Amino acid sequence: MERLGGAGATGETILPSAFHRYGLAVASVFAALLLTALLERLGPIPVPFFLLAAVATTAWLAGLGPGLLAITLSALGFDYFFMHPLGSLRIGRDSLAYFGTFLASALATGLLSSRRRKVELSLRRMQDELEARVRERTAALETTNHALRTEIAERQAEQKFFSAILNNTDALVIALDGEECFLRFNQAAERLTGLKAADVLGRCEYDLVIPPHEAAMVKARMREVTGPSDLIVGTNHWLAHDGSLRLIRWTNTGVTNELGRLQYVVSIGLDITEQWQAELARRESDARFRDIAEIVSDWIWETGPDLSLRFLSPGARGVFGQDCDGLIGSAWEALPLTALDTRDSASLPQRMHGHQPFRNVLMRVHRGDGTHRDVKVSGKPIFDEDGQFLGYRGAGSDVTAEIDARNEASALLAALTRASRLTTMGELAASIAHEINQPLTAVVTNANACLRWLAREPVELDEARQAVRRIVRDGSRAGEVIASIRALMKKTTPEPTCVQMNQVIHEVLLLAESECRRSGIRTGLDLARDLPPVRGDRIQLQQCLLNLIMNGLEAMISVPDRPRELDIRSWSDGAGTVLVSVKDTGPGLDPATRERLFDPFFTTKASGMGMGLSICRSIVEAHGGLLSVAQASPQGAVFQLALPAMAQAEVAAAAVSPHPSHPAWSG
């Protein structure tokens, strides 16, 4: 029920908050006073009707608390504005009875309005509860009726179901008496034999469908059936309507009478002719597969569902050694195989346990005599018709000779690449000497200045500190140039690491900076922030970019009539590729030249060897990328290399190769 001061919590008012309820009381009384005052000008009003209406409205809409406030405000307003003496809250004796009548009317109106509202709400709640109970009871009755109708329908359907089973199943269902004569013969048996049930009932099965040479076997099996507890399974042939023999797998059980004596035999048969033929074909295929496995040069392997080795062809002896027979039954992880790529070391076990195929995984076989062989292994998961994992089947090939040849070719390419680096560094020798001489000269100058500041009286320590800082800065710059030269000149084996291409660009431009200034070439950089790293050899990527930059510088030497500009840009396409472009404003390349530009020994320079761009393409392709060239607009050429970005998991796992910090480049 509503309490004094508000009823919002009980749901007996239609206003949302106490502010609105009590605000309605004030507003309604104010409006009533205003209307009463306006009508007073037309003539005296014997009854303050609007004030009583305000009280009734407030009590009805807002509840008893706001209604009492409306009564109080109405009484005060009526006394102040309409009773003598006007403008005062005092009540004259002659008006006391009139004021009392008004106050009693207001209280009666407010209480009656509030009470009627409560009664109406209570009746509405009772009506809602009654309707809800009626609905619940109706729903319960409907549920009960539906359950009864469903049960009746299920019983009727059950009768039809058991009748339909015999006639609509693909299984053969027959019943035989003690003399093995037919008592039941369903439609599946009719379709197989071409005989009608009416024609076979009461006749012996040996006279109709059993081949003579199998009669004795079938009779012996039927004698084993003595009661419902027996489930005798066996196979025999039936004569089909086309004269062929169909292989049937039977399940036989007995039905006894009240005395426990065998009354008849129920037999359910499945035609397994096609399955048996498929099994024979599979056995023949397996035999053919094993014959092939024994004569091919590659080797074939097979595992069970638990990934233990189940079969290894004789061709594996040359790979694993003479003790390969002892590997049968070993778990895959226990085999003397290790992946040469660290990524395969982690992903291959996951793929195999996830029943995923894999192809041409490069692995090393550690043989018992201490030697090893390199192999490529492929595998495919095998599943049955139900999707059950049966194991793996796969093949392997010995690629030791191929790997050795590839390593020899890589060594030759590395030697040729280093020779190209030395040639490029020779071309930059004067510029590099100037680049180193500048910071060294600045070091000497700042050292002399520092000595002069220290020799003064008093000693100028602040100036001396600044000179020492400049010495450190210029010495670090000379060291960075020398470190970059040593890295490019050093004879090292390519070592893939996590490489930031923006840092490689800065490192290469540090070597070419003096040459750019000497040739009057402006250099522009547009490097993407948060560029993902690539996996590669830092020195080879530096050499590739340095070669492209030097080609651009040389192409612009003969350009006298327009600005010489070299623009280097890096970005990511958002699909796992990092791109770097080197654009010049030289004379450009004609289509015929672009077609042959990356061919070995093809050059457009009078003194060129034609190996620089060929080596660049080899480097980029060895990193899994692509190097291309196009005509720039309006003049010049643009070289673009695209490299696969490292995945986040790879970046987290890779050890980032150490490198010196380089100052920001500005051309």
For each residue, the residues with C-beta under 8 A, 3 or more apart:
1: 7 10 12 118
2: 6 7 10 12 13 63 64 65 114 118
3: 6 7 65
4: 64 65 68
5: 18 65
6: 2 3 9 13 18 21 22 63 65 66
7: 1 2 3 10 11 12 13 63 64 65
8: 11 13 15 16 17 18 21
9: 6
10: 1 2 7
11: 7 8 121
12: 1 2 7 63 117 118 121
13: 2 6 7 8 21 61 62 63
14: 61
15: 8 20 21 24 61 62
16: 8 20
17: 8 20 21
18: 5 6 8 21 22
19: 22 23
20: 15 16 17 23 24 62
21: 6 8 13 15 17 18 24 25 61 62 63 65 66
22: 6 18 19 25 26 62 65 66 69
23: 19 20 26 27
24: 15 20 21 27 28 57 58 61 62 66
25: 21 22 28 29 58 62 66 67 69 70 73
26: 22 23 29 30 69 73
27: 23 24 30 31
28: 24 25 31 32 54 55 57 58 70
29: 25 26 32 33 51 54 55 58 70 73 74 77
30: 26 27 33 34
31: 27 28 34 35 50 54
32: 28 29 35 36 48 50 51 53 54 74 77
33: 29 30 36 37 50 51 77 81
34: 30 31 37 38
35: 31 32 38 39 50
36: 32 33 39 40 45 48 50 51 81 82
37: 33 34 40 41 81
38: 34 35 41 42
39: 35 36 42 43 45 50
40: 36 37 43 44 45 82
41: 37 38
42: 38 39
43: 39 40
44: 40
45: 36 39 40 48 49
46:
47: 52
48: 32 36 45 51 52 74 78 82 102
49: 45 52 53
50: 31 32 33 35 36 39 53 54
51: 29 32 33 36 48 54 55 74 77 78 102 106
52: 47 48 49 55 56 74 105 106 109
53: 32 49 50 56 57
54: 28 29 31 32 50 51 57 58 70 74
55: 28 29 51 52 58 59 67 70 71 74 106 109 110 113
56: 52 53 59 60 109 110 112 113
57: 24 28 53 54 60 61 113
58: 24 25 28 29 54 55 61 62 66 67 69 70 110
59: 55 56 62 63 64 66 67 70 109 110 111 113 114 117
60: 56 57 113 114 116 117
61: 13 14 15 21 24 57 58
62: 13 15 20 21 22 24 25 58 59 65 66 67
63: 2 6 7 12 13 21 59 66 67 114 117
64: 2 4 7 59 67 68 110 111 114
65: 2 3 4 5 6 7 21 22 62 68 69
66: 6 21 22 24 25 58 59 62 63 69 70
67: 25 55 58 59 62 63 64 70 71 110 111 113 114
68: 4 64 65 71 72 110
69: 22 25 26 58 65 66 72 73
70: 25 28 29 54 55 58 59 66 67 73 74 110
71: 55 67 68 74 75 103 106 107 110
72: 68 69 75 76
73: 25 26 29 69 70 76 77
74: 29 32 48 51 52 54 55 70 71 77 78 106
75: 71 72 78 79 99 102 103 106
76: 72 73 79 80 89
77: 29 32 33 51 73 74 80 81
78: 48 51 74 75 81 82 83 99 102
79: 75 76 82 83 89 91 99
80: 76 77 83 86 87 88 89
81: 33 36 37 77 78 86 87
82: 36 40 48 78 79 86
83: 78 79 80 86 91 92 95 98 99
84: 92 94 95
85: 88 90 92
86: 80 81 82 83
87: 80 81
88: 80 85
89: 76 79 80
90: 85
91: 79 83 95 96 99
92: 83 84 85 95 96
93: 96
94: 84
95: 83 84 91 92 98 99
96: 91 92 93 99 100
97: 100 101
98: 83 95 101 102
99: 75 78 79 83 91 95 96 102 103
100: 96 97 103 104
101: 97 98 104 105
102: 48 51 75 78 98 99 105 106
103: 71 75 99 100 106 107
104: 100 101 107 108
105: 52 101 102 108 109
106: 51 52 55 71 74 75 102 103 109 110
107: 71 103 104 110 111
108: 104 105 111 112
109: 52 55 56 59 105 106 112 113
110: 55 56 58 59 64 67 68 70 71 106 107 113 114
111: 59 64 67 107 108 114 115
112: 56 108 109 115 116
113: 55 56 57 59 60 67 109 110 116 117
114: 2 59 60 63 64 67 110 111 117 118
115: 111 112 118 119
116: 60 112 113 119 120
117: 12 59 60 63 113 114 120 121
118: 1 2 12 114 115 121 122
119: 115 116 122 123
120: 116 117 123 124
121: 11 12 117 118 124 125
122: 118 119 125 126
123: 119 120 126 127
124: 120 121 127 128
125: 121 122 128 129
126: 122 123 129 130
127: 123 124 130 131
128: 124 125 131 132
129: 125 126 132 133
130: 126 127 133 134
131: 127 128 134 135
132: 128 129 135 136
133: 129 130 136 137
134: 130 131 137 138
135: 131 132 138 139
136: 132 133 139 140
137: 133 134 140 141
138: 134 135 141 142
139: 135 136 142 143
140: 136 137 143 144
141: 137 138 144 145
142: 138 139 145 146
143: 139 140 146 147
144: 140 141 147 148
145: 141 142 148 149
146: 142 143 149 150
147: 143 144 150 151
148: 144 145 151 152
149: 145 146 152 153
150: 146 147 153 154
151: 147 148 154 155
152: 148 149 155 156
153: 149 150 156 157
154: 150 151 157 158
155: 151 152 158 159
156: 152 153 159 160
157: 153 154 160 161
158: 154 155 161 162
159: 155 156 162 163
160: 156 157 163 164
161: 157 158 164 165
162: 158 159 165 166
163: 159 160 166 167
164: 160 161 167 168
165: 161 162 168 169 173
166: 162 163 169 173 184 186 187
167: 163 164 186 187
168: 164 165 187
169: 165 166 173 186 188
170: 188 270 271
171: 188 268 269 270
172: 186 188 189 192 238 248 267 268 269 270 271
173: 165 166 169 184 186 188 189 266 267 268 269
174: 182 183 184 185 186 189 205 266 267 269
175: 182 183 184 264 265 266 267
176: 180 181 182 183 205 222 264 265 267
177: 180 181 183 263 264
178: 262 264
179: 204
180: 176 177 204 205 206 219 222 265
181: 176 177 202 203 204 205
182: 174 175 176 185 197 200 201 202 203 204 205
183: 174 175 176 177 201 264
184: 166 173 174 175 197 201 266
185: 174 182 189 190 195 197 200 201
186: 166 167 169 172 173 174 189 190 197
187: 166 167 168 190 191
188: 169 170 171 172 173 191 192
189: 172 173 174 185 186 192 193 195 197
190: 185 186 187 193 194 195 196 197
191: 187 188 194
192: 172 188 189 238 240 241 246 271
193: 189 190 208 209 238 239 240 241
194: 190 191 240 241 242
195: 185 189 190 199 200 208 209 241
196: 190 199 200
197: 182 184 185 186 189 190 200 201
198: 201
199: 195 196 203
200: 182 185 195 196 197 203 208
201: 182 183 184 185 197 198
202: 181 182
203: 181 182 199 200 207 208
204: 179 180 181 182 207 208
205: 174 176 180 181 182 208 209 210 218
206: 180 210 215 218 219
207: 203 204
208: 193 195 200 203 204 205 239
209: 193 195 205 238 239
210: 205 206 214 215 218 236 237 238 239
211: 214 215 236 237 239 245
212: 215
213:
214: 210 211 217 218 236 237
215: 206 210 211 212 218 219
216: 219 220
217: 214 220 221 234 236
218: 205 206 210 214 215 221 222 234 236
219: 180 206 215 216 222 223
220: 216 217 223 224
221: 217 218 224 225 232 234 236 250 252
222: 176 180 218 219 225 232 252 265
223: 219 220
224: 220 221 230 232
225: 221 222 230 232 252 253 254 262 265
226: 230 254 262
227: 230 254 256 260 262
228: 253 254 255 256
229:
230: 224 225 226 227 252 253 254
231: 251 252 253
232: 221 222 224 225 250 251 252 253
233: 249 250 251 252
234: 217 218 221 249 250 252
235: 247 248 249 250 272
236: 210 211 214 217 218 221 247 248 250
237: 210 211 214 245 246 247 248
238: 172 192 193 209 210 245 246 248 269
239: 193 208 209 210 211 243 245
240: 192 193 194 243 244 245 246
241: 192 193 194 195
242: 194
243: 239 240
244: 240
245: 211 237 238 239 240
246: 192 237 238 240 271 273
247: 235 236 237 271 272 273 276
248: 172 235 236 237 238 269 270 271 272
249: 233 234 235 269 270 272
250: 221 232 233 234 235 236 267 268 269
251: 231 232 233 267 268 269
252: 221 222 225 230 231 232 233 234 265 266 267
253: 225 228 230 231 232 265 266
254: 225 226 227 228 230 262 263 264 265 266
255: 228 262 263 264 265 266
256: 227 228 259 260 261 262 263
257: 260 261 263
258:
259: 256
260: 227 256 257
261: 256 257
262: 178 225 226 227 254 255 256 265
263: 177 254 255 256 257
264: 175 176 177 178 183 254 255
265: 175 176 180 222 225 252 253 254 255 262
266: 173 174 175 184 252 253 254 255
267: 172 173 174 175 176 250 251 252
268: 171 172 173 250 251
269: 171 172 173 174 238 248 249 250 251
270: 170 171 172 248 249
271: 170 172 192 246 247 248 274
272: 235 247 248 249 275 276
273: 246 247 276 277
274: 271 277 278
275: 272 278 279
276: 247 272 273 279 280
277: 273 274 280 281
278: 274 275 281 282
279: 275 276 282 283
280: 276 277 283 284
281: 277 278 284 285
282: 278 279 285 286
283: 279 280 286 287
284: 280 281 287 288
285: 281 282 288 289
286: 282 283 289 290
287: 283 284 290 291
288: 284 285 291 292
289: 285 286 292 293 300
290: 286 287 293 294 313
291: 287 288 294 295
292: 288 289 295 296
293: 289 290 296 299 300 313 314 315
294: 290 291 313 314 315
295: 291 292
296: 292 293 299 300 313 315
297: 315
298: 315 395 396 397 398
299: 293 296 312 313 314 315 316 319 395 396 397
300: 289 293 296 311 312 313 315 393 394 395 396
301: 309 311 312 313 316 379 392 393 394 395 396
302: 309 310 311 312 391 392 393 394
303: 306 307 308 309 310 332 391 392
304: 307 308 310 390 391
305: 389 390 391
306: 303 331
307: 303 304 331 332 333 352 353 391 392
308: 303 304 329 330 331 332
309: 301 302 303 312 327 328 329 330 331 332 335
310: 302 303 304 328 329 391
311: 300 301 302 328
312: 299 300 301 302 309 316 320 324 325 327 328
313: 290 293 294 296 299 300 301 316
314: 293 294 299 317
315: 293 294 296 297 298 299 300 318 319
316: 299 301 312 313 319 320 324 396
317: 314 320 321 322 324
318: 315 398
319: 299 315 316 324 365 373 375 396 398
320: 312 316 317 323 324 327 336 365 367
321: 317 324 367 368 369
322: 317
323: 320 326 327 368
324: 312 316 317 319 320 321 327
325: 312 328
326: 323
327: 309 312 320 323 324 330 335
328: 309 310 311 312 325
329: 308 309 310
330: 308 309 327 334 335
331: 306 307 308 309 334 335
332: 303 307 308 309 335 352
333: 307 349
334: 330 331
335: 309 327 330 331 332
336: 320 365 366 367
337: 363 364 365 366 375 377
338: 345 363 364 366
339: 342 344 345 348 361 362 363 364
340: 344 362 363 364 374
341: 344 345 361 362
342: 339 345 346
343: 346 347 650
344: 339 340 341 347 348 361 362 363
345: 338 339 341 342 348
346: 342 343 349 350
347: 343 344 350 351
348: 339 344 345 351 352 358 361
349: 333 346 352 353
350: 346 347 353 354
351: 347 348 354 356 357 358
352: 307 332 348 349 355 356 358 379 392
353: 307 349 350
354: 350 351
355: 352 381 383 389
356: 351 352 381
357: 351 378 379 380 381
358: 348 351 352 361 377 378 379
359: 378
360: 376 377 378
361: 339 341 344 348 358 376 377 378
362: 339 340 341 344 374 375 376 399 403
363: 337 338 339 340 344 374 375 376 377
364: 337 338 339 340 372 373 374 375
365: 319 320 336 337 372 373 374 375
366: 336 337 338 372
367: 320 321 336 370 371 372 373
368: 321 323
369: 321
370: 367
371: 367
372: 364 365 366 367
373: 319 364 365 367 398 400
374: 340 362 363 364 365 398 399 400 403
375: 319 337 362 363 364 365 396 397 398 399 400
376: 360 361 362 363 396 397 399
377: 337 358 360 361 363 394 395 396
378: 357 358 359 360 361 394 395 396
379: 301 352 357 358 392 393 394
380: 357 392 393 394
381: 355 356 357 389 391 392
382: 389 390 391 392 393
383: 355 387 388 389 390
384: 387 388 390
385:
386:
387: 383 384
388: 383 384
389: 305 355 381 382 383
390: 304 305 382 383 384
391: 302 303 304 305 307 310 381 382
392: 301 302 303 307 352 379 380 381 382
393: 300 301 302 379 380 382
394: 300 301 302 377 378 379 380
395: 298 299 300 301 377 378
396: 298 299 300 301 316 319 375 376 377 378
397: 298 299 375 376
398: 298 318 319 373 374 375 401
399: 362 374 375 376 402 403
400: 373 374 375 403 404
401: 398 404 405
402: 399 405 406
403: 362 374 399 400 406 407
404: 400 401 407 408
405: 401 402 408 409
406: 402 403 409 410
407: 403 404 410 411
408: 404 405 411 412
409: 405 406 412 413
410: 406 407 413 414 494
411: 407 408 414 415
412: 408 409 415 416
413: 409 410 416 417 615 618
414: 410 411 417 418 493 494
415: 411 412 418 419
416: 412 413 419 420 611 615
417: 413 414 420 421 540 543 615 618 619
418: 414 415 421 422 491
419: 415 416 422 423
420: 416 417 423 424 543 547 611 612 615
421: 417 418 424 425 488 489 543
422: 418 419 425 426 489
423: 419 420 426 427 609
424: 420 421 427 428 543 546 547 550 612
425: 421 422 428 429 432 485 488 489
426: 422 423 429
427: 423 424 550
428: 424 425 431 432 511 512 515 550
429: 425 426 432 433
430: 433 434
431: 428 434 435 511 512 514 515 518
432: 425 428 429 435 436 481 485 511 514
433: 429 430 436 437
434: 430 431 437 438 514 518
435: 431 432 438 481 510 511 513 514
436: 432 433 439 440 478 481 482
437: 433 434 440 441
438: 434 435 441 442 514
439: 436 442 443 474 475 477 478 481
440: 436 437 443 444 474 478
441: 437 438 444 445
442: 438 439 445 446 470 471 474
443: 439 440 446 447 471 474 475 478
444: 440 441 447 448
445: 441 442 448 449
446: 442 443 449 450 467 468 470 471 474
447: 443 444 450 451 467 471
448: 444 445 451 452
449: 445 446 452 453 463 467
450: 446 447 453 454 464 467 468 471
451: 447 448 454 455
452: 448 449 455 456
453: 449 450 456 459 460 461 463 464 467
454: 450 451 459 460 464
455: 451 452
456: 452 453 459 460
457:
458:
459: 453 454 456 464
460: 453 454 456 463 464
461: 453 464 465
462: 465 466
463: 449 453 460 466 467
464: 450 453 454 459 460 461 467 468
465: 461 462 468 469
466: 462 463 469 470
467: 446 447 449 450 453 463 464 470 471
468: 446 450 464 465 471 472
469: 465 466 472 473
470: 442 446 466 467 473 474
471: 442 443 446 447 450 467 468 474 475
472: 468 469 475 476
473: 469 470 476 477
474: 439 440 442 443 446 470 471 477 478
475: 439 443 471 472 478 479
476: 472 473 479 480
477: 439 473 474 480 481 663
478: 436 439 440 443 474 475 481 482
479: 475 476 482 483 660
480: 476 477 483 484 510 660 662 663
481: 432 435 436 439 477 478 484 485 510 511
482: 436 478 479 485 486
483: 479 480 486 487 660
484: 480 481 487 488 507 508 510 511 542
485: 425 432 481 482 488 489 511
486: 482 483 489 490
487: 483 484 490 538 539 542
488: 421 425 484 485 511 539 542 543 546
489: 421 422 425 485 486
490: 486 487 539
491: 418
492: 495 539
493: 414
494: 410 414 537 539 540 622
495: 492 537 657
496: 535 536 537
497: 535 536 537 538 654 655 656 657
498: 533 534 535 646 650 651 654 655 656 657
499: 503 504 533 534 535 536 537 538 541 657
500: 503 504 531 533
501: 504 505 531 533 534 541 570 578 580 643
502: 505 506 527 528 531 570
503: 499 500 506 507 659 662
504: 499 500 501 507 508 538 541 542 545
505: 501 502 508 509 525 527 545 568 570 580 665
506: 502 503 509 510 662 663 664 665
507: 484 503 504 510 511 542 659 662
508: 484 504 505 511 512 542 545 546 549
509: 505 506 512 513 516 523 525 549 568 665 667
510: 435 480 481 484 506 507 513 662 665
511: 428 431 432 435 481 484 485 488 507 508 546
512: 428 431 508 509 515 516 546 549 550 553
513: 435 509 510 516 517 665
514: 431 432 434 435 438 517 518
515: 428 431 512 518 519 550 553
516: 509 512 513 519 521 522 523 553 566 667
517: 513 514 520 521
518: 431 434 514 515
519: 515 516 553 556 557 564
520: 517 564
521: 516 517 553 556 564 565 566
522: 516 563 564 565 566 667
523: 509 516 565 566 567 568 665 667
524: 565 566 567 568 667
525: 505 509 567 568 569 665 666 667
526: 567 568 569 570
527: 502 505 531 568 569 570
528: 502 531 570 571 572
529:
530:
531: 500 501 502 527 528 570 571 572 578
532: 572 578 645 646 651
533: 498 499 500 501 645 646 651 656
534: 498 499 501 541 578 623 643 644 645 646
535: 496 497 498 499 623 644 646 650 654
536: 496 497 499 540 541 623 643
537: 494 495 496 497 499 540 541 623
538: 487 497 499 504 541 542 657 659
539: 487 488 490 492 494 542 543
540: 417 494 536 537 543 544 619 622 623
541: 499 501 504 534 536 537 538 544 545 619 623
542: 484 487 488 504 507 508 538 539 545 546
543: 417 420 421 424 488 539 540 546 547 615 616 619
544: 540 541 547 548 615 616 619 620 627 641
545: 504 505 508 541 542 548 549 580 582
546: 424 488 508 511 512 542 543 549 550
547: 420 424 543 544 550 551 612 613 615 616
548: 544 545 551 552 582 616 639 641
549: 508 509 512 545 546 552 553 566 568 582
550: 424 427 428 512 515 546 547 553 554
551: 547 548 554 555 584 612 613 639
552: 548 549 555 556 566 582 583 584 586 637 639
553: 512 515 516 519 521 549 550 556 557 566 584
554: 550 551 557 605
555: 551 552 558 559 584 586 587 636 637
556: 519 521 552 553 559 564 566 584 585 586 636
557: 519 553 554
558: 555 586 587
559: 555 556 562 564 585 586 587
560:
561:
562: 559 585 635
563: 522 585
564: 519 520 521 522 556 559 585
565: 521 522 523 524 584 585
566: 516 521 522 523 524 549 552 553 556 582 583 584 585 667
567: 523 524 525 526 581 582 583 584
568: 505 509 523 524 525 526 527 549 580 581 582 583
569: 525 526 527 580 581 583
570: 501 502 505 526 527 528 531 578 579 580 581
571: 528 531 578 579
572: 528 531 532 577 578 579 645
573: 576 577 579
574:
575:
576: 573 644 645 647
577: 572 573 642 643 644 645
578: 501 531 532 534 570 571 572 642 643 644 645
579: 570 571 572 573 640 641 642 643
580: 501 505 545 568 569 570 640 641 643
581: 567 568 569 570 638 639 640 641
582: 545 548 549 552 566 567 568 638 639 640
583: 552 566 567 568 569 632 636 637 638 639
584: 551 552 553 555 556 565 566 567 632 636 637 638
585: 556 559 562 563 564 565 566 632 635 636
586: 552 555 556 558 559 635 636 637
587: 555 558 559 635 636
588: 631 632 635 636 637
589: 593 594 597 629 631 637
590: 593 594
591: 594 595
592: 595 596
593: 589 590 596 597 604
594: 589 590 591 597 629 630 631
595: 591 592
596: 592 593 599 602
597: 589 593 594 602 613 629
598: 602 613 614 616 617 627 629
599: 596 602 610 614
600: 610 611 614
601: 609 610 611 614
602: 596 597 598 599 610 614
603: 608 609 610
604: 593 608
605: 554 608
606:
607:
608: 603 604 605 612
609: 423 601 603 612
610: 599 600 601 602 603 614
611: 416 420 600 601 614 615
612: 420 424 547 551 608 609 615 616
613: 547 551 597 598 616 617
614: 598 599 600 601 602 610 611 617 618
615: 413 416 417 420 543 544 547 611 612 618 619
616: 543 544 547 548 598 612 613 619 620 627 641
617: 598 613 614 620 621 627
618: 413 417 614 615 621 622
619: 417 540 541 543 544 615 616 622 623
620: 544 616 617 623 625 626 627 641 643
621: 617 618 624 625 626 627
622: 494 540 618 619
623: 534 535 536 537 540 541 619 620 643 644
624: 621 643 644
625: 620 621 641 642 643 644
626: 620 621 641 642
627: 544 598 616 617 620 621 639 640 641 642
628: 639 640 641 642
629: 589 594 597 598 637 638 639 640
630: 594 637 638 640
631: 588 589 594 636 637 638
632: 583 584 585 588 635 636 637 638
633:
634:
635: 562 585 586 587 588 632
636: 555 556 583 584 585 586 587 588 631 632
637: 552 555 583 584 586 588 589 629 630 631 632
638: 581 582 583 584 629 630 631 632
639: 548 551 552 581 582 583 627 628 629
640: 579 580 581 582 627 628 629 630
641: 544 548 579 580 581 616 620 625 626 627 628
642: 577 578 579 625 626 627 628
643: 501 534 536 577 578 579 580 620 623 624 625
644: 534 535 576 577 578 623 624 625
645: 532 533 534 572 576 577 578
646: 498 532 533 534 535 650 651 654
647: 576 650 651
648: 651 652
649: 652 653
650: 343 498 535 646 647 653 654
651: 498 532 533 646 647 648 654
652: 648 649
653: 649 650
654: 497 498 535 646 650 651
655: 497 498
656: 497 498 533
657: 495 497 498 499 538
658:
659: 503 507 538
660: 479 480 483
661:
662: 480 503 506 507 510 665
663: 477 480 506
664: 506
665: 505 506 509 510 513 523 525 662
666: 525
667: 509 516 522 523 524 525 566
